[in-house]
Amino acid sequence: MRVLYISFLVLTANIVAALPDPGHSNSRKAPGTVVIDGYRLVDAKARLNRGDHSLESSLDRLVAQADSWLNQGPWTVTSKTKAPPNGTIHDYASQAPYWWPNPNTPDGCPYIQKDGVRNPEVDNYPDKINSIKLFNSTYSLSLAWYYTGNPKYSYHAAEIIRTWFLDPKTAMNPNLDHAQIIPCANTGRSIGIIDFSQDYTEIIDAVAILNTGAPGWTKTDAAAFQEWNKQFLLWLTYSPFGVEESSATNNHGTFANMQITALALFTGNHSLALSKAKLAKDFINNQVTSNGSQPQELARTRSFHYSNFDLTAHLRWALIARKLGVDLFKYKGPQDQTLFKAVNFLVPAATRGRGGLEVPGAAVYSVCSNR
């Protein structure tokens, strides 16, 4: 697992370093993806059509992954048996994973925090795990349709998306008011936005791919999904929870602002997207040191995991920003901070395990023992 994490980061950074600047000469219609380079999708598809055998194994793995989703879903927030505190079944709901009943009180209140230790009670709200399936499945299915042309993938992806977002009987309301609830304490928290922000760009790119003419996905579907996301973007940008989360200085803030950048780009709000892309420089300045470490994440009990987690958001944000003319891969902070230094800082821990990660004081990298 350690090598898998860091391999993804290193490969992403190295591949992106070689990407051409925005403004490709390729005249073929490219998907309007926000993270993936749409022109690289076009080029890869053309190579496959020409019989390029070097891509066959990758395509086989993608198709196998997509096939595994064909008999799963669709999922919906209305399928849960426990309604959120406001009683609205169409609202997304999840429980804070690291909060546990108090063993010293009869009713378990107030709950106590155990950082990094997951409480199985969170499974009482299945919306979180179902949303992960939603994002992962549509991403694989849309790509499988794009490369193979087989409509069974696009039809299933379309059904999954319509059920979760568009069907009035099952659609989720465009808010996260009841994410990461702490029983006895609140009805939701701003940090619950990370339930979506860590994976939501997958479904944005999936829909961008389907928008290129996928069977089963109509212009009406595309317009309705666009409108849903405009409302969601308003909530993320202006609601008290949204403002609080995007103001966070740790990985929560990185993911929240990355997600807003992606949604603004997807929905055509160029000014907001550009301002958030430029904001990413401040996050590099404030989160990454001159040696590439991320002190706030190193202070966590699972410091290696959270350093990778935050860096994933930075790299994804950088991919989105490139489409707006902001090159974060070439950016150097006032202390010579760069995203490449942040990647390189984590390589020793990925390759050597315990002892490979430099952490302050008692901060330990428990991921080494939990892999």
C-alpha positions in Angstrom: 0.0 0.0 0.0 2.8 2.4 0.8 4.4 1.9 -2.6 1.1 2.2 -4.3 0.4 5.6 -2.7 3.8 7.0 -3.6 4.0 5.4 -7.0 0.8 7.2 -8.0 2.1 10.5 -6.8 5.5 10.1 -8.5 4.0 8.9 -11.8 1.5 11.7 -11.8 4.1 14.4 -11.1 6.5 13.0 -13.8 3.8 12.6 -16.4 2.3 16.0 -15.9 5.8 17.6 -16.1 5.9 16.4 -19.7 2.4 17.6 -20.6 2.2 20.3 -23.2 0.9 23.7 -22.2 -2.8 24.4 -22.8 -3.6 25.1 -26.5 -3.1 21.8 -28.2 -2.8 21.6 -32.0 -4.9 18.4 -32.1 -8.1 19.4 -33.9 -10.2 16.3 -32.8 -12.9 17.0 -30.3 -11.6 16.4 -26.8 -13.7 15.8 -23.7 -14.0 18.8 -21.5 -12.6 17.0 -18.5 -11.3 19.1 -15.6 -8.6 16.8 -14.3 -7.7 14.4 -17.1 -6.1 15.9 -20.2 -8.9 15.5 -22.7 -6.4 15.6 -25.6 -4.5 12.7 -24.2 -7.8 10.7 -24.1 -8.2 11.5 -27.8 -4.6 10.5 -28.6 -4.8 7.3 -26.6 -8.1 6.3 -28.4 -6.5 7.0 -31.8 -3.5 4.8 -30.8 -5.8 2.0 -29.8 -7.7 2.3 -33.0 -4.4 2.0 -34.9 -3.6 -1.2 -33.1 -1.0 0.2 -30.7 -0.3 -2.9 -28.6 1.5 -1.0 -25.9 -1.9 0.2 -24.6 -3.7 -3.1 -24.7 -2.9 -4.3 -21.2 -4.0 -0.9 -19.7 -7.3 -1.2 -21.7 -7.8 -4.7 -20.5 -7.5 -3.6 -16.9 -9.9 -0.7 -17.4 -12.5 -3.0 -19.1 -12.2 -5.5 -16.3 -12.7 -2.8 -13.8 -15.7 -1.4 -15.7 -17.2 -4.9 -16.1 -17.1 -5.4 -12.3 -19.5 -2.4 -12.0 -22.1 -3.5 -14.5 -24.0 -5.6 -11.9 -23.7 -3.0 -9.2 -25.8 0.1 -8.5 -27.4 2.4 -9.0 -27.2 3.9 -5.5 -29.1 6.8 -4.0 -29.3 8.8 -0.8 -33.0 7.9 -0.5 -32.2 4.2 0.1 -30.9 4.8 3.6 -33.1 3.6 6.5 -32.0 6.3 8.9 -32.9 9.8 7.9 -30.6 12.8 8.7 -31.4 14.9 11.7 -33.7 17.2 9.7 -35.7 14.2 8.5 -35.1 14.9 4.8 -34.2 11.6 3.2 -33.0 13.4 0.1 -30.2 15.1 2.1 -26.8 13.3 2.1 -25.8 12.1 5.6 -22.7 10.6 7.2 -21.3 10.1 10.7 -17.9 11.4 11.8 -15.6 8.4 11.6 -13.2 9.1 14.5 -15.8 9.9 17.2 -16.8 7.2 19.7 -19.4 6.8 22.5 -18.1 7.9 25.8 -17.5 4.7 27.9 -17.9 6.6 31.1 -21.5 7.7 30.6 -24.7 5.7 30.4 -25.8 7.2 27.1 -22.4 7.5 25.6 -22.6 11.3 25.4 -20.6 13.3 24.8 -18.8 11.4 22.1 -15.0 11.3 22.4 -12.4 11.6 19.6 -9.9 8.9 18.7 -7.9 10.4 15.8 -7.4 7.9 13.0 -9.5 5.1 14.6 -12.7 4.4 12.7 -16.0 3.8 14.6 -18.1 1.1 12.9 -21.2 3.1 13.7 -20.5 5.2 10.6 -22.0 2.4 8.6 -25.5 3.3 9.9 -25.4 6.0 7.2 -24.5 4.2 3.9 -24.4 7.4 1.9 -20.7 7.8 2.3 -19.7 4.3 1.0 -22.3 4.6 -1.7 -20.9 7.9 -2.9 -17.5 6.4 -3.3 -19.0 3.6 -5.4 -20.9 6.3 -7.4 -17.7 8.2 -8.2 -15.5 5.2 -8.9 -18.0 3.3 -11.0 -19.0 6.2 -13.3 -15.3 7.1 -13.8 -14.4 3.5 -14.9 -17.6 3.0 -16.9 -17.3 6.3 -18.9 -13.7 5.6 -19.8 -14.5 2.1 -20.8 -17.2 3.4 -23.1 -14.9 6.1 -24.5 -12.2 3.6 -25.5 -14.3 0.6 -26.6 -17.4 2.2 -27.9 -19.5 -0.4 -26.1 -22.8 1.3 -25.1 -23.4 -1.1 -22.1 -20.9 1.0 -20.2 -22.3 4.4 -21.0 -25.9 3.2 -20.4 -25.0 2.0 -16.9 -23.0 5.1 -16.1 -25.9 7.2 -17.2 -28.4 5.2 -15.1 -26.2 5.6 -12.0 -25.8 9.3 -12.4 -29.5 10.0 -13.1 -30.5 8.0 -10.1 -28.2 9.8 -7.7 -28.6 13.3 -9.0 -31.5 13.8 -11.4 -34.5 11.5 -10.7 -36.9 13.5 -8.5 -37.8 10.4 -6.6 -34.2 9.6 -5.6 -32.1 12.7 -6.2 -29.8 14.1 -3.6 -30.3 17.7 -2.6 -27.2 19.8 -3.6 -25.8 20.3 -0.1 -23.7 18.5 2.5 -25.5 20.0 5.6 -25.5 16.6 7.4 -22.1 15.2 6.6 -19.9 13.8 9.4 -22.4 14.2 12.1 -21.2 13.8 15.7 -24.0 12.2 17.7 -25.0 14.1 20.8 -23.2 17.2 19.5 -24.4 18.4 16.1 -26.3 17.7 12.9 -23.4 18.0 10.6 -20.0 19.7 10.2 -18.1 21.7 7.7 -15.4 19.2 7.5 -17.9 16.7 6.1 -17.4 18.4 2.8 -14.4 16.2 2.4 -16.7 13.2 1.9 -17.2 14.6 -1.6 -14.2 16.8 -2.3 -11.7 13.9 -2.2 -13.4 12.0 -5.1 -16.0 14.3 -6.7 -13.7 15.2 -9.7 -14.1 11.7 -10.9 -17.8 12.1 -11.7 -17.2 15.5 -13.2 -14.7 14.0 -15.6 -17.0 11.0 -16.2 -19.8 13.3 -17.3 -17.5 15.3 -19.4 -16.6 12.1 -21.3 -20.3 11.1 -21.6 -21.1 14.5 -23.0 -19.1 13.7 -26.1 -22.0 11.6 -27.4 -22.4 8.6 -25.2 -25.5 6.4 -25.8 -27.9 6.6 -23.0 -26.8 10.0 -21.9 -28.9 12.8 -23.3 -28.5 16.6 -23.7 -31.3 16.9 -21.2 -29.3 14.8 -18.7 -26.2 16.9 -19.3 -28.1 20.2 -18.8 -29.8 18.9 -15.6 -26.4 17.7 -14.2 -24.9 21.0 -15.0 -27.7 22.9 -13.2 -27.4 20.5 -10.2 -23.7 21.3 -10.0 -24.2 25.1 -10.3 -26.4 24.8 -7.2 -23.9 22.6 -5.4 -21.1 25.1 -6.3 -23.2 27.9 -4.8 -23.6 25.9 -1.6 -19.8 25.1 -1.5 -18.8 28.7 -2.1 -21.3 30.6 0.1 -22.8 28.4 2.8 -21.4 28.8 6.3 -20.0 25.2 6.1 -18.5 25.8 2.6 -16.8 29.1 3.7 -15.5 27.4 6.9 -14.1 24.4 5.0 -12.4 26.3 2.2 -10.8 28.5 4.9 -9.1 25.5 6.6 -5.4 25.5 6.4 -4.8 21.7 6.3 -5.8 19.0 3.8 -9.5 19.9 4.2 -8.8 23.4 2.8 -6.8 21.9 0.0 -9.5 19.5 -1.1 -12.3 22.0 -0.7 -10.7 24.7 -2.8 -9.6 22.1 -5.4 -13.2 20.9 -5.7 -14.5 24.5 -6.1 -11.9 25.1 -8.8 -13.0 22.0 -10.6 -16.7 22.7 -10.3 -16.3 26.3 -11.4 -14.4 25.2 -14.5 -17.0 22.6 -15.3 -20.0 24.9 -14.9 -18.4 27.8 -16.8 -17.6 30.1 -13.9 -14.2 31.1 -15.2 -13.5 34.0 -12.9 -14.1 31.9 -9.8 -12.1 29.0 -11.2 -9.1 31.2 -12.0 -9.1 32.9 -8.6 -9.1 29.6 -6.9 -6.4 28.2 -9.2 -4.2 31.1 -8.2 -5.1 30.5 -4.5 -3.3 27.2 -4.8 0.0 29.0 -4.6 -0.8 30.2 -1.1 -1.6 26.6 0.0 1.8 25.5 -1.3 3.5 28.4 0.5 1.7 27.6 3.8 1.6 23.8 3.8 4.9 22.8 2.2 8.3 23.6 3.6 11.6 24.1 1.8 12.5 20.4 2.2 9.1 19.2 0.9 7.5 18.2 4.2 4.0 19.1 5.2 4.2 19.8 9.0 0.5 19.9 9.6 0.0 16.4 8.2 3.1 15.0 9.8 1.6 15.9 13.2 -1.2 13.5 12.6 -1.1 9.9 14.0 -1.2 8.6 10.4 1.3 11.1 9.2 2.4 9.3 6.0 -1.2 8.7 5.0 -2.3 12.3 5.5 0.8 13.7 3.8 0.0 11.6 0.7 -3.7 12.6 1.1 -3.0 16.3 1.1 -0.4 16.0 -1.7 -3.0 14.2 -3.9 -5.2 17.2 -3.6 -2.4 19.5 -4.5 -1.5 17.5 -7.6 -5.1 17.3 -8.7 -5.5 21.0 -8.1 -2.4 21.6 -10.3 -3.9 19.5 -13.1 -7.1 21.6 -13.0 -5.1 24.9 -12.8 -3.1 24.1 -15.9 -6.4 24.2 -17.9 -6.7 27.8 -16.6 -3.2 28.8 -17.5 -1.8 28.5 -14.0 1.2 26.2 -13.9 1.6 25.0 -10.3 4.1 22.3 -11.4 6.6 25.0 -12.2 5.7 27.1 -9.2 8.3 27.8 -6.5 7.3 29.3 -3.2 9.2 32.0 -1.3 11.2 29.3 0.5 11.7 27.4 -2.7 8.8 25.1 -2.0 7.6 22.9 -4.9 5.2 20.1 -5.5 8.1 17.9 -6.7 9.9 18.4 -3.4 6.7 17.4 -1.6 6.7 14.1 -3.6 10.4 13.5 -3.1 10.0 13.9 0.6 7.7 11.0 0.8 9.7 8.6 -1.4 12.0 7.3 1.4 8.9 6.3 3.6 7.4 4.5 0.6 10.5 2.6 -0.2 12.0 2.0 3.3 8.9 2.0 5.5 9.4 2.8 9.2 12.3 5.1 9.6 12.0 6.5 6.1 9.8 9.4 7.0 11.2 12.4 9.0 8.5 13.3 11.5 8.7 15.8 14.5 8.6 14.5 18.0 6.2 11.7 18.8 4.3 11.9 15.5 4.5 8.4 14.0 3.6 7.0 10.7 1.2 4.3 11.7 0.4 3.6 8.1 3.6 1.5 8.1 2.0 -0.9 10.5 -1.5 -0.7 9.0 -0.8 -1.3 5.4 
